[in-house]
Amino acid sequence: MPRAIDHLVIPARDLAAQAELYRRLGFQVGARNRHPWGTENHIVQFDGAFLELIGLGEGFVEPAPEPGVFSFAGFVASFLERREGLAMLALRSHDAEADRRRFKANGLGDFSRFDFARKARRADGGEADVAFLLAFAACPALPEAGFFVCQQRFPENFWSRAAQVHPNGARGIAGVAIAHENPREAAEFLSRFVDAGAARRDGEGFVVEADGASIECRPRAALAERYGASAFRRDGSPIALARVAVADVAATRALFEAGGVAFGDRAGALVVGADAAMGAALVFEPIARASRLRRPARV
């Protein structure tokens, strides 16, 4: 069974502005949280997956590099020096230590496991403990993108049915698109990272089937032809866009129009380009098109 997308890490230089943007896009945005190392985030939660809006908090100091350690904070800080947008793809894990050993054995990276905990703010204003175990992989063909798996220690404190109700009707992450001029090279890494079968050839690119979502790898020009050139920035992230499944595209369109959100139409989907969405192109498509959408067990 291939792995499921757990979450996408989306850094922005102004986290408050990013959170307000996602509210205008019709998402329910969670409270602001702080990591022990100084980054801060908001969570946009679905059933079994989420978007992590993230920025550098007050007093943030980038950690010094350590051999064999993938620095999450350092990666986010370095990414923001170059751009904003979709920075990291995280998959769901039930055993991060086993995944770390698998990555090492398969030549996908040899990093120490990274464990951390923080307080999460509940809807009633109270706090709860959440904790995560991360194992990182690396793709030489995609050095400016991050890849890891995430295991939760207290999933019952993290997931909230109430937090998963969005005015735009969003139901989940339907997929992501990777921009690479040699898409086969990127797809071969992603097939092993996702633990999927061989990537499927699709036009000028390849598609890797995750559990409930798809990861397409195409040259940037092919992505521009598919989703519209205005969706992308020339110097954009290798993780070029995220696809979000919504219950009713017409209702989502009406919400965008009422909120003054700039968007385009593409084959029955709504495309909010990188310039309008702080570097992260977002495609809102009908859930019927994303019929494979499936959520991993949360506990």
Residue, then its C-alpha position, 0 to 999 in steps of 0.5 A: m500500500p502506498r503512503a498517504i500525504d500527511h501534510l504540506v509545509i507552506p512558509a511565508r514571510d508574514l504569517a499573519a497575512q498568510a493566515e488571513l489570505y487562507r481565511r479569504l480563500g475559505f479555509q478554517v485556519g487554526a490558532r497560532n502555535r509556536h515550535p520550541w525552536g522558534t518557527e510558528n504555524h497555523i494548521v488548516q486541517f482536513d480529515g487525515a491531512f493538513l496544510e501547515l502555514i509557517g513562518l519565523g517567530e519573533g527572536f528566531v535564530e537559525p540553528a547551526p548545521e549538524p552532521g547527519v541532522f536535517s534541520f527543519a527550522g534551518f530548511v524553512a529559514s533558507f527557503l524563505e530567503r529565496r521565496e515563499g510557497l510550497a516547501m515540503l511534502a510530508l507523508r503519514s507514518h506509523d513508525a518513523e524509526a522504521d522509515r528512517r532505517r528504510f530511507k537509509a537502506n534505500g539510499l534516500g537519506d541518512f539523517s537522525r530521527f527528529d522528535f518534538a512536542r508542543k502545546a496545541r490550542r483547542a477550540d475551547g481555548g484550552e491546551a493539549d499536548v501534541a508530539f511528532l516523530l519525523a524521518f527525513a529523506a533527500c532527493p539530489a534532483l530536488p535539493e530545494a524541496g523537503f521530504f519527510v514522514c510524520q508520526q503522531r504520538f497523541p493524534e487524539n489531541f491533534w485531530s478535530r472534526a470541528a476544525q475540518v469544516h471549511p466555508n469553501g467546502a474543502r475536503g482534502i489534499a487531492g495531490v501535488a505537482i512537482a516541476h522538474e525538467n527531467p520528470r523521470e528522475a524526480a518520479e523515480f525518487l518519489s516512487r520510492f519515497v511514497d513506497a508506490g509502484a513504478a510511476r505512470r507515464d502521463g504525457e510529458g511527465f509521470v504520475v506517482e499514486a499515493d494513498g488517496a492522492s496523486i503526485e505529478c512530475r512534469p517540466r514547468a512548461a508542461l505544468a503551465e500548459r495544464y494549469g495556466a502560465s499565470a499560476f506559476r512564478r519562474d523562480g517558484s518552488p519545485i513543489a509547484l502547486a497543491r490540488v484541493a478537493v472541494a464539495d461544490v466548485a460553484a459554491t467555492r467560486a461564489l465565495f472567491e468572488a465575494g472575497g475578491v480572490a483572484f483566480g482562473d478557470r481551468a477545465g472545471a477547476l479554479v486556479v489561484g496562482a502563486d502571485a495571488a497566494m503568496g507563492a503557493a499555487l492552489v487548484f480547487e477541483p470537484i471532489a468527484r474528480a478526486s474520487r480516489l481521495r481517501r484518509p488514513a486511520r487517524v489513531 
